[in-house]
Structures are given as C-alpha cells and as structure tokens.
Amino acid sequence: MATVLLRAAGYSDAQISRIESGRAANPSMSVSEAAVKFGGRKEAEYLEAMGAVLGLETVDLETRHPEPEALTALAASTVYQYSALPLRSDAEKLTIVISDPFDTKSADGIRLASKKQVKCVLAPADEVDKVTESVVRCYINDLQERGK
C-alpha cells in the first residue's frame, strides 16, 4: 500500500527502493520517516505530495496559528501524547495538525479524548513541535498566574 501511495506522490522506483531498504534496515521506522530520510525530499515536500494523494490539507504554522477555542479542546498531556496540535474547533469537529499522514493512532486517540470528529491536516514535525511547546508553555504560565 505504501509503495502505491509513494508512487502516486511522484516518487521514482529508485527512491521507493531506497525507502523500502531503509525501512527494512530500521523496522521501527514509519513510512513517513523513511520517505523523508531516504527518499531525497524535504519533509514539507513529502507532506505536500502525500497530502495531495490522500486529500489532506497542508498548513504553514508560521502563518496559520491555532484558534484559542481549539487550544482549550484538549489537555496539554493529550497534545504531547499524540504529538498533535489542535488548530480549529467547533461544536462537532476538531482539526489537528500532525506530521505523519499514516498516523491513525493520534486521530483515534484525540477523537476519544475530545468526543468530536477529528480532521487531520499536515505540517512538518519540527513546526508542530515548536508551536506545541510554545502553546503549552503559555498555557502553563497562564495557569500559574491564575494560581497566584
């Protein structure tokens, strides 16, 4: 399945072969990690291509920021546990940013935790981590200020 998706995302047979060899040598490595490490593309390029194939939007977290309502939809521990950043929220749906389009565990876990439908969008892991750390730090500082 991964090979078909990688081919649809424009990877050559040689790139796919390197990705598969890399995964064989590193069995715990995800398809996404291997595609970035061995496929010859930057993570943002991989996510853009795979997002187009899978019908998932990609976002630039430098310009698109989480909505305040989304940030209160999940506990900080849940955000860290699933490495997923809440981006938008309404009464029925929570949009989260993830960095691995094949990571169904995060979406399932957040669906259970939030009791909402979950829509996934994609961004590079370093961007997700950077914004998540910043948001959680602000949240903790706010709680400490309220406790005084």
RAZI-V636471 format. One record per backbone hydrogen bond with DSSP energy under -0.5 kcal/mol. NH is the residue of the N-H (numbers start at 1). CO is the residue of the C=O. Records with the same first field share a line. If there is no record, write none. Layout:
BEGIN
NH = CO ; CO
END
This chain:
BEGIN
5 = 1
6 = 2
7 = 3
8 = 4
9 = 5
10 = 7
11 = 6
16 = 12
17 = 13
18 = 14
19 = 15
20 = 16
21 = 17
22 = 18
23 = 19
24 = 20
25 = 21
26 = 22
29 = 26
34 = 30
35 = 31
36 = 32
37 = 33
38 = 34
39 = 34 ; 35
41 = 35
46 = 42
47 = 43
48 = 44
49 = 45
50 = 46
51 = 47
52 = 48
53 = 49
54 = 50
55 = 51
56 = 51
59 = 122
61 = 59
63 = 60
64 = 60
65 = 63
67 = 87
70 = 67
71 = 67
72 = 68
73 = 70
78 = 75
79 = 75
80 = 76
81 = 77
82 = 78
83 = 79 ; 80
84 = 79
85 = 97
86 = 84
87 = 95
88 = 95
90 = 93
94 = 117
95 = 88
96 = 94 ; 119
97 = 85
98 = 96 ; 121
103 = 100
104 = 102
107 = 103
108 = 104
109 = 105
110 = 106
111 = 107
112 = 108
113 = 109
114 = 110
115 = 111
116 = 111
117 = 92
119 = 94
121 = 96
122 = 57
123 = 98
127 = 124
128 = 124
129 = 125
130 = 126
131 = 127
132 = 128
133 = 129
134 = 130
135 = 131
136 = 132
137 = 133
138 = 134
139 = 135
140 = 136
141 = 137
142 = 138
143 = 139
144 = 140
145 = 141
146 = 142
147 = 143
148 = 144 ; 145
END
